[in-house]
Amino acid sequence: MKRNFICAALALCALCASAELRFQSLDNKRDTNISLTESDGRSDIRITDAVFHNGGKAFPVKNVKCETKDGQTRYQLKFKRLTTFKNCYLTLKADGREQTIDIQSRLLE
């Protein structure tokens, strides 16, 4: 019984420790750059398979940069330059866990 309780507690801790990436900004000067921040300030998150979906088309990431400053971790994802944004969202894997980040609703704010 104790072993089951400890296993359940460890599994809950692992779920709580997973990365929570949030959309910060979109810059469209040269390329389309999307900035994400990590709420726990971890700098060891591995981002893979990032794809920007816009208007029914998928655009794979060109480059990913990470910088940590004052406990805040910021990820810069570079995509092909786009001129219009319609129904856009971002799918990526952070530490092997797939996430979908809604960009369109944040652009409307």
C-alpha positions as CSV (number, residue, x, y, z in Angstrom):
1,M,0.0,0.0,0.0
2,K,2.8,2.4,0.9
3,R,4.6,1.6,-2.3
4,N,1.5,2.4,-4.4
5,F,1.1,5.7,-2.6
6,I,4.7,6.7,-3.1
7,C,4.5,5.8,-6.8
8,A,1.4,7.9,-7.2
9,A,3.0,10.8,-5.4
10,L,6.1,10.6,-7.7
11,A,4.0,10.5,-10.8
12,L,2.1,13.6,-9.6
13,C,5.4,15.4,-9.0
14,A,6.6,14.5,-12.5
15,L,3.4,15.9,-14.1
16,C,3.7,19.1,-12.1
17,A,7.4,19.5,-13.1
18,S,6.6,19.5,-16.9
19,A,7.2,22.6,-18.9
20,E,4.5,25.2,-19.2
21,L,5.4,27.4,-22.2
22,R,3.4,30.6,-22.8
23,F,3.1,32.9,-25.8
24,Q,4.8,36.3,-25.2
25,S,5.1,38.0,-28.6
26,L,5.2,37.8,-32.4
27,D,7.7,39.8,-34.4
28,N,7.4,39.9,-38.2
29,K,10.3,42.2,-39.2
30,R,12.6,39.9,-41.2
31,D,11.3,36.5,-40.4
32,T,8.3,35.5,-38.3
33,N,9.7,35.3,-34.7
34,I,7.6,33.9,-31.9
35,S,8.7,34.4,-28.3
36,L,7.7,32.0,-25.6
37,T,8.4,32.2,-21.9
38,E,8.6,29.4,-19.3
39,S,6.8,30.0,-16.1
40,D,9.3,28.1,-13.8
41,G,12.4,29.7,-15.2
42,R,13.9,26.4,-16.3
43,S,16.6,26.7,-19.0
44,D,16.9,23.0,-19.7
45,I,13.6,22.5,-21.7
46,R,14.2,20.7,-25.0
47,I,11.9,22.1,-27.7
48,T,11.5,19.8,-30.8
49,D,9.1,19.5,-33.7
50,A,7.9,23.1,-33.6
51,V,5.4,23.9,-36.3
52,F,3.6,27.1,-36.9
53,H,0.1,26.6,-38.4
54,N,-1.4,29.6,-40.2
55,G,-4.4,29.7,-42.6
56,G,-4.4,25.9,-42.9
57,K,-0.7,25.6,-43.9
58,A,2.1,24.3,-41.7
59,F,5.5,26.0,-41.4
60,P,8.4,24.1,-39.6
61,V,10.7,26.0,-37.3
62,K,14.0,27.3,-38.8
63,N,15.8,28.1,-35.6
64,V,15.3,27.9,-31.8
65,K,17.2,30.2,-29.3
66,C,17.0,30.1,-25.6
67,E,18.2,32.7,-23.1
68,T,17.8,32.9,-19.3
69,K,17.8,36.3,-17.5
70,D,16.8,37.0,-13.9
71,G,15.2,33.6,-13.6
72,Q,13.0,34.1,-16.6
73,T,13.6,31.8,-19.6
74,R,12.7,33.0,-23.1
75,Y,12.6,30.9,-26.2
76,Q,12.8,32.6,-29.6
77,L,11.4,30.5,-32.5
78,K,12.1,31.6,-36.1
79,F,9.8,30.7,-39.0
80,K,9.4,31.8,-42.6
81,R,8.2,35.4,-42.9
82,L,4.4,35.6,-43.2
83,T,2.3,38.6,-44.1
84,T,-1.1,37.5,-42.9
85,F,-2.2,35.6,-39.8
86,K,-5.4,33.6,-39.8
87,N,-6.4,30.8,-37.4
88,C,-2.7,30.5,-36.3
89,Y,-1.4,28.3,-33.6
90,L,1.9,26.6,-32.6
91,T,2.4,22.9,-32.0
92,L,5.7,21.7,-30.4
93,K,7.2,19.1,-28.2
94,A,8.7,20.4,-24.9
95,D,10.6,17.7,-23.1
96,G,8.8,15.1,-25.2
97,R,5.3,16.3,-24.3
98,E,3.3,17.7,-27.2
99,Q,1.8,21.2,-26.6
100,T,-0.5,23.4,-28.6
101,I,-0.3,27.2,-28.1
102,D,-3.1,29.3,-29.4
103,I,-1.5,32.4,-31.1
104,Q,-4.6,33.9,-32.8
105,S,-6.5,34.7,-29.6
106,R,-3.4,36.4,-28.1
107,L,-2.9,38.5,-31.3
108,L,-6.5,39.8,-31.0
109,E,-6.0,41.0,-27.5
